[in-house]
């Protein structure tokens, strides 16, 4: 698709808009613009596929989501509310108690009694929302206040559980919580991460049955299968087109140079590249340099790393009545592990069953160990995981017939999974509002706009947050041209 030179008097039908990135924010922005009458829209995607951090693939008996997996909440959730408007809520179902009714297995193969696990889990998840009032005046990290409150509640119990087991549980529970925060440690997470984030009321783990999160992309694009028909954006998306430079004050408009050597000139750019990519390349990507407030936001916000493992077995993993299990390391076993080449297994906190995939077990790893894991071969990773399972289980653990893992950090088009606010973010006094602020020309026209989950002040780290940001930037352009037309 070639972008033609615009006329002297620009209208939505003639304005040239380039959207960078085809994740939910980019697709949301582009489809909104097309529906509003913007005809000359081009979406550039660096990957060979559409979807960004939504990535559904065929696997085992159905599909798996290598990226976004659940619709988190129902109220004030753009994803859920779109389904509601279309009368398609039947596409979602609850995942149930898989992530709350798990077993805890110690590294000596002992199974912690369900009664103990239930009580500890209740305490751990109750301290998270109940600390909101205290967070406002707390000067330490989220990890510090979480530790303080957890042990305070443990000390209140009339029947004291084994403190060694409680400590093991708490260490694993913090890693599980890191899969939500995408941090390396809870002690780098700022209390503002919870204070700024607005939880959408309702079920937090609504899964897409046997269709995967790709279902939502189909709805945005108004197509039955975006992999064969891009619907509203047919002929408007170009894949394998990685952007090298954006000269946003060029005399002919915005000059975009691709790594292929191709040059595109536009009137507006909506940049939805991940925060990780901006961190790595904003100095070379934007010419002239970005404003200091924008650079401060890029440097101050963090894009963390969370990865998944999927193991397909010939038969459902036993015990079949276990919905999931977490690993609790004895101190001496953990110290021994840290002296080996498999040290990274410390941050594999558990495995859980997958909806509509009876023969699968899905594992999770977080933080710096997740990034290290990505550098290993698939064979090395699988061998280590099988060692881990056999270390904790007394019964025989069969070899899986198929295995895959995610590698979000080492992918140069992502460099991580989702964003968070750290203590450093607070120190720089920045946030999503600075990242979202558009670059304007001398007349106040938006030249370069920014979207993506990291630019959302209240729903960061989610698909609905990414979608909202795409609509926000599309509406910014729509309103600009509506106002321009009205004042003529």
HELIX and SHEET records of a PDB file:
HELIX    1   1 UNK A   24  UNK A   35  1                                  12    
HELIX    2   2 UNK A   78  UNK A   85  1                                   8    
HELIX    3   3 UNK A   89  UNK A   91  5                                   3    
HELIX    4   4 UNK A  114  UNK A  130  1                                  17    
HELIX    5   5 UNK A  132  UNK A  137  1                                   6    
HELIX    6   6 UNK A  142  UNK A  156  1                                  15    
HELIX    7   7 UNK A  163  UNK A  181  1                                  19    
HELIX    8   8 UNK A  192  UNK A  196  1                                   5    
HELIX    9   9 UNK A  214  UNK A  221  1                                   8    
HELIX   10  10 UNK A  231  UNK A  233  5                                   3    
HELIX   11  11 UNK A  275  UNK A  285  1                                  11    
HELIX   12  12 UNK A  292  UNK A  300  1                                   9    
HELIX   13  13 UNK A  331  UNK A  337  1                                   7    
HELIX   14  14 UNK A  343  UNK A  347  5                                   5    
HELIX   15  15 UNK A  367  UNK A  374  1                                   8    
HELIX   16  16 UNK A  378  UNK A  392  1                                  15    
HELIX   17  17 UNK A  423  UNK A  428  1                                   6    
HELIX   18  18 UNK A  432  UNK A  436  1                                   5    
HELIX   19  19 UNK A  453  UNK A  455  5                                   3    
HELIX   20  20 UNK A  463  UNK A  486  1                                  24    
SHEET    1   A 6 UNK A 237  UNK A 238  0                                        
SHEET    2   A 6 UNK A  40  UNK A  44  1                                        
SHEET    3   A 6 UNK A  16  UNK A  20  1                                        
SHEET    4   A 6 UNK A 268  UNK A 271  1                                        
SHEET    5   A 6 UNK A 446  UNK A 450  1                                        
SHEET    6   A 6 UNK A 439  UNK A 440 -1                                        
SHEET    1   B 2 UNK A  56  UNK A  59  0                                        
SHEET    2   B 2 UNK A  62  UNK A  65 -1                                        
SHEET    1   C 2 UNK A  93  UNK A  94  0                                        
SHEET    2   C 2 UNK A 206  UNK A 207 -1                                        
SHEET    1   D 6 UNK A 103  UNK A 106  0                                        
SHEET    2   D 6 UNK A 324  UNK A 328  1                                        
SHEET    3   D 6 UNK A 348  UNK A 354 -1                                        
SHEET    4   D 6 UNK A 357  UNK A 366 -1                                        
SHEET    5   D 6 UNK A 306  UNK A 312 -1                                        
SHEET    6   D 6 UNK A 402  UNK A 405 -1                                        
SHEET    1   E 4 UNK A 263  UNK A 266  0                                        
SHEET    2   E 4 UNK A 253  UNK A 258 -1                                        
SHEET    3   E 4 UNK A 243  UNK A 250 -1                                        
SHEET    4   E 4 UNK A 286  UNK A 287  1                                        
SHEET    1   F 2 UNK A 302  UNK A 303  0                                        
SHEET    2   F 2 UNK A 419  UNK A 420 -1                                        
END                                                                             
